[in-house]
Amino acid sequence: MGKRTDAKQKMVQAAKQLIRQRGYNGTAFSDVLELSGTSRGSVYFHFPGGKAQLALEAAEAHALEQVQIIDRAAEQATSAAQLIEIYVGLGRDGMIAGDYGRGCCIAPLITEGVTQESAELAEAGRRGFSEITDRLAFHFAALGVAQAPARVLAEAVIAGVEGAMITSRALRSAAPYEAVRTVLVGHAEAVTVATTVPENGVPVRPPARPAAGQPN
């Protein structure tokens, strides 16, 4: 049973990587098998629902990975602005390390029209983005942003990062990530100041942020 589970996880991780690089329509089972080093029999055993089931599990794995990245970034952050610096910076560094060939595993399911053919994939896409956004909003609130602005800020971060992935790949430049980070860090500082009122009733700008950390 351990070997079967290991084979399935390898296939899910391979599918996630390939969908991020090539999209859903550009990813074939043969590519997944080659990258994961698993046998064709594994496909029928672990994914009786075919390619759609594999893509669904890859999207779920991607969402979980992003939530974990956000949690680790939040452990290092002392403000909402710094959390944005770290999270967007990690995306930027990952794009550069992947030679501008890395995208999102969830977005292709939507942009390529796959969700119109599968209600399950449509729900997986909605749930994945919601989980990532909810996690960011939770941490922004914990770092001093009021609940409503924290939600808006989280939605803006995810929308900005998703857009930066596309334009960064097209331009082969990290500039879109830098622009998103600059604008959203400034907004985060503004809403944190606006919603953080000390005992004397006078809003105080948060202390200067240390430089964002590098990815592991």
C-alpha positions in Angstrom: 0.0 0.0 0.0 2.9 2.4 0.7 4.3 2.0 -2.8 0.9 2.7 -4.3 0.4 5.8 -2.2 3.9 7.0 -3.1 3.2 6.5 -6.8 0.0 8.5 -6.5 1.7 11.4 -4.7 4.5 11.4 -7.4 1.9 11.6 -10.1 0.0 14.4 -8.4 3.2 16.4 -7.9 4.3 15.8 -11.5 0.9 16.9 -12.8 1.0 20.0 -10.6 4.4 20.9 -12.0 3.4 20.3 -15.6 0.1 22.1 -15.4 2.0 25.1 -14.0 4.3 25.0 -16.9 2.1 23.9 -19.8 -1.5 24.3 -18.7 -4.1 21.7 -18.5 -4.6 21.0 -22.2 -0.8 20.9 -22.8 -0.3 18.2 -20.1 -0.8 14.6 -21.2 -0.8 11.4 -19.0 2.3 10.3 -20.8 4.1 13.4 -19.7 3.0 12.8 -16.1 4.2 9.2 -16.2 7.6 10.1 -17.6 8.2 12.9 -15.0 6.9 10.9 -12.1 8.6 7.7 -13.1 5.5 5.6 -12.5 3.8 2.9 -14.6 0.8 3.3 -16.9 -1.1 0.9 -14.6 -0.9 3.5 -11.9 -3.1 5.8 -13.9 -6.1 3.4 -13.9 -5.6 2.3 -10.3 -5.2 5.8 -8.7 -7.2 7.9 -11.1 -10.2 6.0 -12.4 -11.7 9.5 -13.2 -9.0 10.1 -15.7 -7.2 13.3 -16.4 -9.9 15.5 -14.7 -9.4 13.6 -11.4 -5.6 14.0 -11.6 -6.0 17.7 -12.3 -8.4 18.1 -9.5 -6.0 16.5 -7.0 -3.1 18.6 -8.4 -5.1 21.8 -7.9 -5.9 20.7 -4.3 -2.2 20.0 -3.7 -1.3 23.4 -5.1 -3.8 25.2 -2.9 -2.4 23.4 0.2 1.1 24.2 -0.8 0.2 27.9 -1.1 -1.5 27.9 2.3 1.6 26.4 3.9 3.9 29.0 2.2 1.6 31.7 3.6 1.8 30.3 7.1 5.6 30.1 7.0 5.8 33.6 5.6 3.4 34.8 8.4 5.7 33.3 11.0 8.5 35.7 9.8 6.3 38.8 9.4 5.6 41.4 12.0 3.1 43.4 9.9 0.7 42.9 7.0 3.1 44.8 4.7 6.0 42.5 5.5 3.9 39.5 4.9 3.1 40.8 1.4 6.8 41.6 0.8 7.8 38.0 1.8 5.0 36.2 -0.1 5.2 38.2 -3.3 9.0 38.0 -3.1 8.9 34.3 -2.9 6.7 34.2 -6.0 9.1 36.5 -7.8 12.1 34.4 -6.9 10.4 31.2 -7.9 9.5 32.7 -11.3 13.2 33.7 -11.8 14.4 30.3 -10.7 12.0 28.6 -13.1 13.3 30.7 -16.0 10.0 32.4 -16.4 8.2 29.2 -17.1 6.1 28.7 -13.9 2.5 29.6 -13.5 -0.4 28.6 -11.3 -1.8 25.1 -11.2 -5.4 26.3 -10.6 -5.8 29.1 -13.1 -5.5 27.0 -16.3 -8.5 24.9 -15.2 -10.5 28.2 -15.5 -8.9 30.1 -18.3 -8.8 27.0 -20.6 -12.5 26.4 -20.2 -12.1 23.1 -18.4 -14.5 24.1 -15.6 -17.3 24.4 -18.2 -17.0 20.7 -18.8 -16.6 19.6 -15.2 -18.5 20.9 -12.2 -16.0 19.2 -9.9 -13.1 21.0 -11.4 -15.1 24.3 -11.2 -15.6 23.7 -7.5 -11.9 22.8 -7.0 -10.9 26.0 -8.6 -13.3 28.1 -6.5 -12.3 26.3 -3.4 -8.6 26.5 -4.0 -8.5 30.3 -4.5 -10.9 30.8 -1.6 -8.6 28.8 0.7 -5.6 30.8 -0.3 -7.4 34.1 0.1 -8.9 33.1 3.4 -5.5 32.2 4.8 -4.0 35.5 3.8 -7.0 37.5 5.2 -6.7 35.5 8.5 -3.0 36.5 8.9 -3.6 40.1 7.8 -6.2 40.4 10.6 -3.8 38.8 13.1 -1.2 41.4 12.1 -3.5 44.4 12.9 -5.7 45.0 9.8 -9.4 45.1 10.5 -11.4 42.2 9.1 -13.1 43.9 6.1 -9.9 45.6 4.8 -8.0 42.4 5.5 -10.3 40.5 3.2 -10.0 43.1 0.5 -6.2 43.2 0.8 -6.0 39.4 0.6 -8.1 39.4 -2.6 -5.9 42.1 -4.1 -2.7 40.1 -3.3 -4.0 37.0 -5.0 -5.3 38.9 -8.0 -2.0 40.8 -8.2 0.2 37.7 -8.0 -1.9 35.8 -10.5 -1.6 38.7 -13.0 2.1 39.0 -12.3 2.6 35.4 -13.2 1.2 36.0 -16.7 2.9 39.3 -17.4 6.2 38.2 -15.9 6.3 35.1 -18.2 5.4 37.2 -21.2 8.0 39.9 -20.5 10.6 37.5 -19.1 11.0 40.1 -16.3 10.4 40.3 -12.6 9.2 43.8 -12.9 5.4 42.9 -12.6 6.1 41.3 -9.2 8.0 44.3 -8.1 5.2 46.6 -9.1 2.6 44.5 -7.4 4.7 44.3 -4.2 5.3 48.0 -4.1 1.7 49.0 -4.6 0.2 46.4 -2.2 2.8 47.0 0.5 1.9 50.7 0.4 -1.8 49.9 0.7 -1.1 47.5 3.5 0.7 50.1 5.5 -2.1 52.6 4.9 -4.9 50.2 6.1 -2.8 49.1 9.1 -2.3 52.7 10.2 -6.0 53.4 9.6 -7.2 50.5 11.7 -4.5 50.4 14.4 -5.3 53.0 17.1 -3.2 53.0 20.3 -4.4 54.0 23.7 -3.8 57.7 23.1 -6.1 57.6 20.1 -3.5 58.8 17.6 -2.7 56.4 14.8 1.0 55.6 14.5 2.8 54.3 11.4 4.2 50.8 12.0 8.0 50.5 12.6 10.2 50.1 9.5 10.2 46.6 8.1 13.4 44.5 7.8 14.3 43.3 4.3 12.2 40.4 3.0 13.8 37.0 3.4 15.1 34.9 0.6 13.3 31.6 -0.2 14.8 28.3 1.1 
